[in-house]
């Protein structure tokens, strides 16, 4: 049966229309799917923005706005008895040229060098010990380690002042058994800062120990078992397994401990008052004493010093993160 040229033309025209209409329908379905995907993506973003919005608002109210307003106030000479006078960045020059301010930064850095390494090493050793203990003994040790954390820094300062006394203090009494002392720990410029570092370590190492212990518990036990089968001893397991897998925890503790040490205030205020001869004058104590100064520009000077200290602390944090890169979770 033969087809006429007319029928052939009609069939070819219908086939071409069908071929053209099929991609369009597929394109339409694909377009609708893409629109659905885009809409879902936007919905997820909107949900995320709504969840972080309260924190952003709180940070804006209690962090960013006070910083901006503090910088604005630092450009004025503020007096409680006269109208503020705009002086620009003059007080920043005064603070940066003040040798006492930089001396306080150096004292804070020395205090951090005394406290942070000793606290980190002590906390790591105690956490390693607790990790090897049974459940009951580990619970008792964790409670014991955490007890100093609940002690007020004021109370600890008073206790250690009595302990350091040259006449009747328990520290000099113990040293007398080995033929040393008595020492005036809080009156000697070379001993005062190390002396106030001891209660600083005692107050902070409890929380540090528990955080390190939590990081150790997150390391799978199978790693240690495999290392033991390969003949690795305790020090090799610690160096090649524990420390690398706790890198993020150690960086966090190092940053927070260093910043906290640089901001130490209560211990030098109560134990030595910044003395002797400014040997324990930490940055926050320097700012506090400057604010109490009766000079007319004391408020502006102390405010500017606080802002510069904030910049110094931020710089220290960035340097630590740069020097010790944190990694993502190994098993994540």
NORWO-V614151 format. One record per residue. N is the residue number from 1. SS is DSSP state (H for helix, E for strand, - for the rest). OMEGA is omega in degrees with one decimal (* if undefined). NEAR is the number of other C-alpha atoms within 10 Angstrom. Layout:
n=<N & N>
ss=<SS & SS>
omega=<OMEGA & OMEGA>
near=<NEAR & NEAR>
This chain:
n=<1 & 2 & 3 & 4 & 5 & 6 & 7 & 8 & 9 & 10 & 11 & 12 & 13 & 14 & 15 & 16 & 17 & 18 & 19 & 20 & 21 & 22 & 23 & 24 & 25 & 26 & 27 & 28 & 29 & 30 & 31 & 32 & 33 & 34 & 35 & 36 & 37 & 38 & 39 & 40 & 41 & 42 & 43 & 44 & 45 & 46 & 47 & 48 & 49 & 50 & 51 & 52 & 53 & 54 & 55 & 56 & 57 & 58 & 59 & 60 & 61 & 62 & 63 & 64 & 65 & 66 & 67 & 68 & 69 & 70 & 71 & 72 & 73 & 74 & 75 & 76 & 77 & 78 & 79 & 80 & 81 & 82 & 83 & 84 & 85 & 86 & 87 & 88 & 89 & 90 & 91 & 92 & 93 & 94 & 95 & 96 & 97 & 98 & 99 & 100 & 101 & 102 & 103 & 104 & 105 & 106 & 107 & 108 & 109 & 110 & 111 & 112 & 113 & 114 & 115 & 116 & 117 & 118 & 119 & 120 & 121 & 122 & 123 & 124 & 125 & 126 & 127 & 128 & 129 & 130 & 131 & 132 & 133 & 134 & 135 & 136 & 137 & 138 & 139 & 140 & 141 & 142 & 143 & 144 & 145 & 146 & 147 & 148 & 149 & 150 & 151 & 152 & 153 & 154 & 155 & 156 & 157 & 158 & 159 & 160 & 161 & 162 & 163 & 164 & 165 & 166 & 167 & 168 & 169 & 170 & 171 & 172 & 173 & 174 & 175 & 176 & 177 & 178 & 179 & 180 & 181 & 182 & 183 & 184 & 185 & 186 & 187 & 188 & 189 & 190 & 191 & 192 & 193 & 194 & 195 & 196 & 197 & 198 & 199 & 200 & 201 & 202 & 203 & 204 & 205 & 206 & 207 & 208 & 209 & 210 & 211 & 212 & 213 & 214 & 215 & 216 & 217 & 218 & 219 & 220 & 221 & 222 & 223 & 224 & 225 & 226 & 227 & 228 & 229 & 230 & 231 & 232 & 233 & 234 & 235 & 236 & 237 & 238 & 239 & 240 & 241 & 242 & 243 & 244 & 245 & 246 & 247 & 248 & 249 & 250 & 251 & 252 & 253 & 254 & 255 & 256 & 257 & 258 & 259 & 260 & 261 & 262 & 263 & 264 & 265 & 266 & 267 & 268 & 269 & 270 & 271 & 272 & 273 & 274 & 275 & 276 & 277 & 278 & 279 & 280 & 281 & 282 & 283 & 284 & 285 & 286 & 287 & 288 & 289 & 290 & 291 & 292 & 293 & 294 & 295 & 296 & 297 & 298 & 299 & 300 & 301 & 302 & 303 & 304 & 305 & 306 & 307 & 308 & 309 & 310 & 311 & 312 & 313 & 314 & 315 & 316 & 317 & 318 & 319 & 320 & 321 & 322 & 323 & 324 & 325 & 326 & 327 & 328 & 329 & 330 & 331 & 332>
ss=<- & - & - & - & H & H & H & H & H & H & H & H & H & H & H & H & H & H & H & H & H & H & H & H & H & H & H & H & H & H & H & H & H & H & H & H & H & H & H & H & H & H & H & H & H & H & H & H & H & H & H & H & H & H & H & H & H & H & H & H & H & H & H & H & H & H & H & H & H & H & H & H & H & - & - & E & E & - & - & - & - & - & - & - & E & E & - & - & - & H & H & H & H & H & H & H & - & - & H & H & H & H & H & H & H & H & H & H & H & H & H & H & H & H & H & H & H & H & H & H & H & H & H & H & H & H & H & H & H & H & H & - & - & - & H & H & H & H & H & H & H & H & H & H & H & H & H & H & H & H & - & - & H & H & H & H & H & H & H & H & H & H & H & - & - & - & - & - & - & H & H & H & H & H & H & H & H & H & - & - & - & - & - & - & - & - & - & - & H & H & H & H & H & H & H & H & H & H & H & H & H & H & H & H & H & H & H & H & H & H & H & H & H & H & H & H & H & - & - & - & H & H & H & H & H & H & H & H & H & - & - & - & - & H & H & H & H & H & H & H & H & H & H & H & H & - & H & H & H & H & H & H & H & H & H & H & H & H & H & H & H & H & - & - & - & H & H & H & H & H & H & - & - & - & - & - & - & - & - & - & - & - & H & H & H & H & H & H & H & H & H & - & - & - & - & - & - & H & H & H & H & H & H & H & H & H & H & H & H & H & H & H & H & H & H & H & H & H & H & H & H & H & H & - & - & - & - & - & - & - & - & ->
omega=<-178.8 & -179.6 & -179.2 & 177.0 & 179.9 & 179.8 & 179.1 & 178.7 & 179.4 & -179.0 & 179.5 & 177.8 & 179.4 & 179.4 & 178.8 & 177.3 & 179.5 & 178.6 & 179.0 & -176.2 & -177.5 & 176.8 & 179.5 & 179.0 & 177.4 & 178.5 & 179.7 & 178.4 & 179.5 & 178.5 & 178.2 & 177.9 & 178.6 & 178.0 & 178.5 & 178.8 & 179.7 & 179.8 & 178.5 & 178.3 & 178.2 & 178.2 & 178.6 & 178.7 & -179.7 & 178.1 & 179.6 & 179.6 & 179.0 & -178.7 & -179.0 & -178.0 & -180.0 & 179.3 & 177.7 & 178.6 & 179.3 & 177.0 & 179.0 & -177.0 & -170.7 & -179.0 & -171.9 & -179.0 & 175.5 & 177.8 & 179.7 & -179.0 & 177.2 & 177.0 & 177.3 & -179.8 & -178.3 & 177.3 & 179.1 & 168.5 & -172.2 & 176.1 & 179.0 & -175.2 & -179.4 & 179.3 & 178.0 & 179.7 & -179.3 & -179.5 & 179.4 & -178.2 & -175.0 & -177.8 & 175.0 & 176.0 & 179.4 & -177.4 & -177.7 & 178.4 & -177.9 & -179.7 & 179.0 & 178.6 & -179.7 & 174.6 & 178.3 & 176.0 & 179.2 & 177.4 & 176.9 & 178.3 & 176.8 & 178.4 & 177.9 & 178.6 & 176.9 & -168.2 & -167.7 & -179.4 & -179.6 & -179.5 & -178.9 & -178.5 & 179.7 & 179.7 & 179.4 & -179.6 & -179.9 & 177.9 & 177.4 & 178.4 & -178.5 & -178.2 & -178.7 & -176.7 & 175.0 & -173.5 & -177.2 & -180.0 & 178.3 & 177.9 & 178.4 & -179.3 & 178.5 & 177.6 & 180.0 & -179.0 & -175.0 & -175.9 & -179.6 & -178.0 & -177.3 & 177.9 & 178.6 & 177.0 & 177.8 & 179.3 & 179.4 & 179.1 & -179.6 & 179.6 & -177.1 & 173.9 & 177.6 & 179.3 & -177.0 & -177.5 & -179.4 & 179.1 & 177.1 & 178.0 & -175.1 & -179.5 & 177.9 & 177.0 & 177.7 & 179.7 & -178.7 & 179.4 & 178.0 & 175.0 & 179.8 & 174.9 & -1.0 & 179.4 & 173.5 & -170.9 & -173.6 & 178.3 & 179.7 & -178.8 & -179.0 & -178.6 & -172.5 & -177.4 & 173.6 & -178.8 & 179.5 & 176.5 & -178.8 & 175.9 & 176.1 & 176.8 & -177.7 & -177.8 & -169.6 & -170.4 & 179.3 & 178.6 & 178.9 & 179.3 & -178.1 & 177.6 & 177.0 & 179.5 & 176.9 & 176.6 & 178.4 & 179.6 & 179.2 & 179.5 & -178.8 & 180.0 & -178.9 & 178.1 & -179.8 & 178.8 & 178.2 & 178.7 & 177.9 & 177.6 & 178.1 & 176.2 & -179.5 & 177.9 & -175.7 & -177.0 & 177.6 & 177.6 & 178.8 & -174.8 & -173.8 & -178.5 & -171.5 & -175.3 & 178.6 & -177.7 & 176.6 & -174.3 & -179.0 & 179.0 & -179.0 & 178.1 & 178.8 & -179.1 & 179.8 & -179.4 & -176.8 & 179.6 & 179.5 & 178.9 & 177.9 & 179.3 & 178.4 & -179.7 & -178.3 & -174.6 & -171.4 & -175.2 & 178.7 & 179.7 & -173.9 & -172.7 & -175.3 & -175.7 & -178.0 & -179.0 & -7.2 & -178.2 & 177.4 & -178.3 & 178.4 & -178.8 & 179.2 & -176.4 & -178.8 & 177.4 & 176.1 & 179.4 & 179.0 & 179.2 & 177.7 & 179.4 & 179.1 & -178.5 & -176.9 & -179.1 & -175.5 & -175.0 & -175.7 & -178.3 & -179.6 & -179.3 & -179.1 & 177.3 & 178.9 & 177.9 & 177.9 & 178.4 & 177.7 & 175.9 & 176.4 & 177.9 & 179.0 & 179.5 & 176.3 & 178.6 & 178.4 & 179.1 & 179.8 & 179.9 & 179.3 & 179.1 & 177.6 & -177.7 & -179.3 & -178.5 & 175.9 & -177.2 & 173.3 & -179.4 & -176.5 & -176.1 & -175.7 & *>
near=<3 & 5 & 7 & 8 & 9 & 8 & 11 & 11 & 11 & 10 & 12 & 11 & 12 & 12 & 12 & 10 & 11 & 11 & 11 & 11 & 12 & 11 & 11 & 11 & 11 & 11 & 12 & 12 & 12 & 12 & 12 & 12 & 12 & 12 & 12 & 12 & 12 & 12 & 12 & 12 & 12 & 12 & 12 & 12 & 12 & 11 & 12 & 11 & 12 & 12 & 11 & 10 & 12 & 11 & 11 & 14 & 12 & 11 & 13 & 13 & 12 & 10 & 12 & 14 & 12 & 13 & 15 & 11 & 10 & 16 & 15 & 12 & 18 & 25 & 19 & 21 & 21 & 19 & 15 & 9 & 7 & 9 & 10 & 14 & 11 & 14 & 11 & 13 & 13 & 15 & 21 & 19 & 10 & 14 & 18 & 14 & 11 & 11 & 11 & 15 & 21 & 15 & 18 & 23 & 21 & 16 & 20 & 26 & 19 & 18 & 23 & 22 & 15 & 20 & 24 & 25 & 15 & 16 & 23 & 20 & 13 & 17 & 24 & 22 & 15 & 19 & 26 & 17 & 13 & 20 & 15 & 10 & 12 & 9 & 11 & 8 & 12 & 16 & 13 & 11 & 16 & 18 & 13 & 11 & 21 & 18 & 13 & 19 & 15 & 9 & 11 & 11 & 18 & 13 & 12 & 19 & 21 & 13 & 13 & 19 & 18 & 15 & 17 & 22 & 19 & 18 & 13 & 12 & 16 & 15 & 18 & 20 & 18 & 13 & 13 & 12 & 9 & 8 & 8 & 11 & 14 & 18 & 17 & 15 & 21 & 24 & 16 & 15 & 16 & 13 & 16 & 21 & 26 & 18 & 19 & 24 & 22 & 15 & 18 & 24 & 21 & 16 & 22 & 21 & 26 & 25 & 18 & 25 & 25 & 20 & 18 & 22 & 21 & 15 & 18 & 20 & 11 & 10 & 16 & 10 & 10 & 9 & 12 & 18 & 13 & 11 & 16 & 14 & 8 & 9 & 11 & 15 & 11 & 11 & 10 & 13 & 17 & 15 & 11 & 12 & 15 & 18 & 15 & 13 & 19 & 19 & 18 & 18 & 17 & 21 & 16 & 15 & 18 & 20 & 19 & 14 & 21 & 22 & 20 & 16 & 24 & 26 & 21 & 19 & 22 & 17 & 24 & 23 & 21 & 16 & 23 & 20 & 17 & 22 & 18 & 17 & 10 & 16 & 22 & 33 & 29 & 31 & 26 & 23 & 21 & 23 & 23 & 16 & 16 & 20 & 17 & 11 & 13 & 9 & 11 & 14 & 17 & 19 & 23 & 23 & 23 & 23 & 21 & 26 & 24 & 19 & 16 & 15 & 19 & 14 & 12 & 15 & 18 & 12 & 12 & 16 & 17 & 13 & 12 & 15 & 15 & 10 & 8 & 13 & 10 & 15 & 11 & 8 & 10 & 8 & 6 & 4>
